[in-house]
Amino acid sequence: MDHEVRNEGMFAVLVLKGNVDMAHSPQARKLILSQLERDRPVLVELSGVIYMDSSGVASLVEGLQLAKKRELGFALAGPSQPVMNVLRLACLDRVFTIHSTLEEALA
């Protein structure tokens, strides 16, 4: 899994690419939680994710839970079709705020 963290206005944008699976979800989790612990709203950009398993989804859910606890924004942007399939299967497309693109999320 490749990643990039950048600042876009008030948001920390975490761009994930590749596989977010059992081998890589601990890193994704650490990246998400570390940004939230800095009291910054987080956008997770997922257009480059080609595979996500339940451990990757769990990392996103944990981020959402921490964001709610800290009263911070947390949203997903541009999820690839494989990611959307997993989120829909788990009915999490109704739980997360999901934007079609990063540009839409930042607007």
Backbone as JSON, one array per atom type, in Angstrom:
{
  "sequence": "MDHEVRNEGMFAVLVLKGNVDMAHSPQARKLILSQLERDRPVLVELSGVIYMDSSGVASLVEGLQLAKKRELGFALAGPSQPVMNVLRLACLDRVFTIHSTLEEALA",
  "N": [[0.85, -1.18, 0.0], [0.6, 2.12, -0.92], [0.9, 5.48, 0.23], [-0.07, 8.88, 0.93], [0.09, 11.81, 2.8], [-1.39, 14.88, 3.13], [-1.94, 18.42, 3.59], [-4.93, 20.1, 3.16], [-6.36, 22.92, 3.23], [-8.35, 23.08, 6.05], [-8.33, 20.38, 6.37], [-6.84, 17.16, 6.89], [-5.62, 15.23, 4.42], [-5.64, 11.98, 3.49], [-4.26, 9.93, 1.25], [-4.75, 6.86, -0.1], [-3.38, 4.02, -1.77], [-3.39, 1.08, -3.79], [-3.41, -2.11, -2.2], [-5.47, -2.47, 0.61], [-5.32, -4.36, 2.96], [-5.08, -7.26, 5.14], [-2.32, -7.27, 5.55], [-1.64, -4.6, 5.21], [-3.48, -2.96, 6.5], [-2.92, -2.31, 9.26], [-1.06, -0.23, 9.0], [-2.58, 1.67, 7.59], [-4.56, 2.17, 9.51], [-2.99, 3.3, 11.58], [-2.1, 5.63, 10.29], [-4.54, 7.0, 9.83], [-5.58, 7.31, 12.46], [-3.51, 8.78, 13.66], [-3.67, 11.28, 12.42], [-6.21, 12.13, 13.24], [-5.78, 12.29, 15.97], [-4.38, 14.59, 16.11], [-6.3, 16.41, 16.17], [-7.56, 17.11, 13.74], [-9.83, 17.33, 11.05], [-10.44, 14.6, 8.84], [-10.0, 13.47, 5.53], [-10.27, 10.64, 3.61], [-8.88, 9.53, 0.78], [-9.7, 7.34, -1.71], [-9.53, 6.46, -4.35], [-7.46, 5.16, -5.62], [-7.3, 2.67, -4.5], [-7.18, -0.72, -4.98], [-7.97, -3.05, -3.85], [-9.73, -3.95, -0.95], [-10.06, -5.4, 2.17], [-11.89, -6.84, 4.96], [-10.36, -6.05, 7.16], [-9.27, -3.64, 6.34], [-11.6, -2.14, 6.09], [-12.33, -2.14, 8.76], [-10.35, -0.47, 9.8], [-11.13, 1.98, 8.71], [-13.63, 2.26, 9.96], [-12.86, 2.42, 12.63], [-11.5, 4.85, 12.54], [-13.64, 6.57, 11.93], [-15.15, 6.28, 14.28], [-13.39, 7.36, 16.23], [-13.23, 9.97, 15.25], [-15.87, 10.84, 15.63], [-15.99, 10.72, 18.41], [-14.15, 12.71, 19.08], [-15.39, 14.82, 17.95], [-14.87, 15.55, 15.26], [-14.58, 16.02, 11.72], [-14.94, 13.35, 9.36], [-14.48, 11.73, 6.41], [-14.93, 9.89, 3.35], [-13.42, 9.89, 0.15], [-13.85, 9.68, -3.33], [-14.04, 6.78, -3.63], [-12.88, 3.75, -5.04], [-14.38, 1.35, -7.32], [-14.09, -1.36, -6.31], [-13.79, -0.79, -3.55], [-16.19, 0.54, -2.97], [-17.93, -1.58, -3.43], [-17.35, -3.31, -1.28], [-18.03, -1.64, 0.9], [-20.76, -1.26, 0.42], [-21.69, -3.9, 0.63], [-21.36, -4.35, 3.33], [-23.17, -2.55, 4.25], [-22.16, -0.1, 4.91], [-22.01, 2.07, 3.35], [-24.03, 3.66, 4.01], [-23.33, 4.66, 6.39], [-20.86, 6.03, 6.41], [-19.77, 9.31, 5.4], [-19.61, 9.9, 2.09], [-17.9, 11.1, -0.66], [-17.92, 11.75, -4.16], [-15.58, 12.63, -5.39], [-12.33, 13.91, -4.47], [-12.14, 16.64, -4.85], [-14.82, 17.42, -4.71], [-15.3, 16.82, -2.04], [-13.71, 18.66, -0.74], [-14.87, 21.03, -1.4]],
  "CA": [[0.0, 0.0, 0.0], [1.25, 3.42, -0.95], [0.07, 6.51, 0.84], [0.4, 10.26, 0.98], [-0.68, 12.66, 3.71], [-1.16, 16.29, 2.82], [-2.88, 19.37, 4.17], [-5.79, 20.8, 2.21], [-7.17, 23.79, 4.08], [-8.43, 22.59, 7.44], [-8.36, 18.92, 6.37], [-5.72, 16.27, 6.61], [-6.04, 14.33, 3.35], [-4.86, 10.75, 3.45], [-4.47, 9.27, -0.03], [-4.31, 5.47, -0.05], [-3.33, 3.37, -3.09], [-2.98, -0.32, -3.76], [-4.22, -3.01, -1.38], [-5.65, -2.19, 2.03], [-5.69, -5.71, 3.4], [-4.54, -7.67, 6.44], [-0.91, -6.89, 5.63], [-1.44, -3.15, 5.16], [-4.45, -2.19, 7.28], [-2.36, -1.67, 10.47], [-0.45, 1.04, 8.61], [-3.68, 2.58, 7.29], [-5.15, 2.52, 10.81], [-2.06, 4.21, 12.26], [-2.13, 6.92, 9.58], [-5.83, 7.65, 10.08], [-5.7, 7.71, 13.87], [-2.53, 9.8, 14.0], [-4.19, 12.57, 11.97], [-7.32, 12.5, 14.12], [-5.23, 12.64, 17.28], [-3.91, 15.97, 15.99], [-7.53, 17.2, 16.15], [-7.81, 17.61, 12.39], [-10.76, 16.51, 10.28], [-9.72, 13.74, 7.9], [-10.58, 12.94, 4.3], [-9.5, 9.5, 3.13], [-9.07, 9.44, -0.66], [-9.6, 5.91, -1.97], [-9.68, 6.14, -5.77], [-6.37, 4.29, -6.04], [-7.32, 1.38, -3.79], [-7.67, -1.76, -5.89], [-8.53, -4.14, -3.05], [-9.87, -3.68, 0.48], [-10.76, -6.48, 2.87], [-12.58, -6.43, 6.19], [-9.44, -5.36, 8.07], [-9.2, -2.26, 5.86], [-12.87, -1.52, 6.47], [-12.26, -1.93, 10.21], [-9.52, 0.72, 10.03], [-11.97, 3.14, 8.42], [-14.65, 2.35, 11.01], [-12.21, 2.92, 13.85], [-11.28, 6.27, 12.31], [-14.93, 7.24, 12.08], [-15.52, 6.28, 15.7], [-12.55, 8.33, 16.93], [-13.63, 11.3, 14.79], [-17.11, 11.19, 16.33], [-15.64, 10.94, 19.82], [-13.45, 13.99, 19.17], [-16.21, 15.8, 17.25], [-14.13, 15.96, 14.07], [-15.09, 15.49, 10.47], [-14.28, 12.18, 8.78], [-15.21, 11.36, 5.21], [-14.24, 9.16, 2.3], [-13.51, 10.58, -1.13], [-13.51, 8.97, -4.55], [-13.75, 5.35, -3.48], [-12.89, 2.92, -6.25], [-15.49, 0.41, -7.37], [-13.92, -2.44, -5.34], [-14.03, -0.28, -2.19], [-17.64, 0.76, -2.83], [-18.59, -2.89, -3.33], [-17.18, -3.78, 0.1], [-18.82, -0.78, 1.78], [-22.19, -1.58, 0.2], [-21.95, -5.24, 1.15], [-21.46, -4.22, 4.78], [-24.12, -1.45, 4.5], [-21.44, 1.05, 5.47], [-22.2, 3.22, 2.47], [-25.04, 4.49, 4.69], [-22.74, 5.13, 7.65], [-19.81, 7.0, 6.1], [-19.97, 10.38, 4.43], [-18.82, 9.51, 0.92], [-17.92, 12.07, -1.75], [-17.49, 11.14, -5.42], [-14.19, 13.02, -5.68], [-11.68, 14.71, -3.44], [-12.5, 18.04, -5.1], [-16.17, 17.59, -4.15], [-15.19, 16.77, -0.57], [-13.05, 19.88, -0.27], [-15.67, 22.22, -1.77]],
  "C": [[0.89, 1.24, 0.0], [0.31, 4.43, -0.3], [0.75, 7.88, 0.76], [-0.5, 10.99, 1.97], [-0.34, 14.1, 3.35], [-2.24, 17.15, 3.48], [-3.62, 20.07, 3.05], [-6.73, 21.66, 3.04], [-7.16, 23.26, 5.49], [-8.35, 21.06, 7.53], [-6.98, 18.3, 6.25], [-6.26, 15.29, 5.57], [-5.08, 13.16, 3.32], [-5.22, 10.04, 2.16], [-3.89, 7.86, 0.07], [-4.37, 4.88, -1.45], [-2.88, 1.93, -2.91], [-3.95, -1.16, -2.95], [-4.27, -2.53, 0.07], [-6.23, -3.49, 2.61], [-5.02, -6.01, 4.73], [-3.08, -7.25, 6.62], [-0.71, -5.39, 5.76], [-2.41, -2.34, 6.03], [-3.88, -1.64, 8.59], [-1.7, -0.33, 10.16], [-1.53, 2.08, 8.31], [-4.32, 3.08, 8.58], [-4.29, 3.55, 11.53], [-2.08, 5.6, 11.61], [-3.41, 7.69, 9.88], [-5.89, 8.17, 11.52], [-4.71, 8.8, 14.24], [-2.99, 11.19, 13.56], [-5.33, 13.04, 12.86], [-6.84, 12.91, 15.5], [-4.62, 14.03, 17.29], [-5.09, 16.94, 15.91], [-7.76, 17.89, 14.81], [-8.87, 16.74, 11.73], [-10.0, 15.79, 9.17], [-10.6, 13.37, 6.71], [-9.69, 11.8, 3.84], [-9.85, 9.31, 1.65], [-8.73, 8.02, -1.09], [-9.69, 5.53, -3.44], [-8.6, 5.18, -6.27], [-6.31, 2.96, -5.32], [-7.94, 0.34, -4.7], [-8.28, -2.94, -5.15], [-8.59, -3.7, -1.59], [-10.62, -4.85, 1.09], [-11.36, -5.94, 4.17], [-11.65, -5.72, 7.17], [-9.25, -3.91, 7.64], [-10.45, -1.49, 6.23], [-12.85, -1.22, 7.97], [-11.41, -0.71, 10.55], [-10.31, 1.99, 9.77], [-13.02, 3.35, 9.5], [-14.04, 2.9, 12.29], [-11.9, 4.42, 13.73], [-12.55, 7.07, 12.49], [-15.35, 7.34, 13.54], [-14.7, 7.31, 16.49], [-12.93, 9.76, 16.53], [-14.9, 11.75, 15.5], [-16.84, 11.51, 17.79], [-15.0, 12.31, 20.02], [-14.21, 15.13, 18.48], [-15.47, 16.42, 16.07], [-14.81, 15.38, 12.84], [-14.27, 14.3, 10.01], [-15.09, 11.75, 7.58], [-14.3, 10.6, 4.26], [-14.45, 9.9, 0.99], [-13.08, 9.67, -2.27], [-13.26, 7.49, -4.42], [-13.85, 4.61, -4.81], [-14.07, 1.96, -6.2], [-15.3, -0.76, -6.41], [-14.18, -2.0, -3.9], [-15.52, -0.07, -1.99], [-18.38, -0.57, -2.71], [-18.52, -3.43, -1.91], [-18.03, -2.96, 1.06], [-20.31, -1.06, 1.63], [-22.56, -2.93, 0.8], [-22.14, -5.2, 2.66], [-22.46, -3.13, 5.21], [-23.45, -0.23, 5.11], [-21.49, 2.26, 4.55], [-23.26, 4.16, 3.04], [-24.49, 5.12, 5.98], [-21.7, 6.23, 7.4], [-20.36, 8.13, 5.24], [-19.04, 10.07, 3.28], [-19.02, 10.54, -0.19], [-17.38, 11.39, -3.02], [-16.03, 11.43, -5.74], [-13.64, 13.79, -4.49], [-12.06, 16.18, -3.6], [-13.88, 18.36, -4.53], [-16.12, 17.66, -2.64], [-14.62, 18.07, -0.02], [-13.87, 21.14, -0.53], [-16.61, 22.63, -0.65]]
}
